[in-house]
């Protein structure tokens, strides 16, 4: 999720970022920088309001220009035409942040001084619908829930963690009346589908507590999936002693969930509850098959990514001819995914490259953070400079944001310059990696 650097004041509507030439908005005289304050008399809080109100062939707008002058505009379009405009962001009245003090909150574990957007503790139900962000529902009121049902904001993605009242209080430290479970039931009764996330903390909401949570969730048919992910900890926190890096601890969680998966496959015909990839990697246990992931409903939650990458790598290699060559390439990744890439090296040789893996330790965040998406530019610089192998270093693009910045605000060009090596970004999906390796091999042979 990319947050706008500037949003209109609360209640001011949505600022236009782009107007398509000769489109409906252009014909109505709208330009980038204009703010749509209201549509058909309704104030716009977010892009959802816009989609809800403007689902027609014409719409009456109140528009405010860059100097604050208001005008009324009627915008019309053909039946099959878009409005021809884009807003600066999807939320116009500011991101709703979390009011809790969760013991496992990853944002609270980040070091001070990082870019402001990294410290946004997003807990906005609108982004849950629009982007699949998981929210706690603890900052909602009855009007919010009524809106979710009225505007059919389905599915919602909910961080539930536990159903035991005492455990929820210990885990989430809510600052207001915790009505989240009540709101879940209200949304389900209103026809809203829900995907649930459980962040598992050793000794707090695992074991019997986890069973009770799943027992509460299982009878509710509109709970579409449950994802169980291990707590992530950095070196900047003291509230959680450890995660599930230990193989026996990770395996115990998998064994517990396997029983639930077997039960739900019998009852519903699909697995329903899924463990994050980290559990399988920590336990050294074989991943579930592609079909066991039920269409990957929690892919962006780190569930099924490894299985998808392995299977899609095989498919990409099968669909392309074998190239001969030994172009040297080093794949840069985090310590978590490195063993997976290592296992694929014999197959990747079919791209005509001599491929190796460089696992980079996350010194910036420390703790148990080993994913490639949180690698810091300076950590990559140190690792690559110390390695100094021949050839190109490929860094997964998932490690940078839309502005090309790593989590520590370093850019890829700076990584290359400071390390003194050839470093470039590569797509983080299997097809993109295979294609990039083939292109490097072909360029080298030419």
Secondary structure, DSSP 8 states (H G I E B T S, - for coil): ----S----TTS-EEEEEE-TTSHHHHTT--TT-EEEEETTEE-SBHHHHHHHT-SSEEEEEEE-TTS-EEEEEEE--TT----EEES-SBSS---B-----TT-SGGGS-TTS-GGGG--B--HHHHHHH---B-STT--HHHHHHHHHTT--SEEEE-----HHHHHHHH--SS---HHHHHHHHHHTT--EEEEEEE-TTTTSHHHHHHHHHHHHT-TTEEEEEEEE----TT--S----S-SHHHHHHHHHHHHHHHHHHHHHHSS--EEE-HHHHHHHT-----GGGGTTTTTGGGTSSHHHHHHHHHHHHHHTS--EEEEEEEEEEEEHHHHHHHHHHHHHHTTEEEEEEEEEE--TTT-TT---GGG--HHHHHHHHHHH--SSEEEEEGGGS-TTSB-TTS-BHHHHHHHHTSEEEEE-SSHHHHHHHHHHHHHHHH-
